Amino acid sequence: MGFVIAEKFFALLIILIGAIIIHSTLTSPDLVFPLFFSVSGLALVLLGIFMILAKTS
């Protein structure tokens, strides 16, 4: 039971980090690789959503 709660909490943390990366990429125009950071933030958000939706045995 504790592992399931820890996994869901970690997934929420990953979603939060991905959302912060996407937000900071879109609001500061002077970044070097904005496409790279946008894609990596989106990948983190999708990974977090997948971790929340996945069932643990």
Buried (B, 14 or more C-beta within 10 A) or exposed (E): EEEEEEBBEEBEEBBEBBBEBBEEBEEEEEBEEEEEBBBBBBEBBEBBBEBBEEEEE
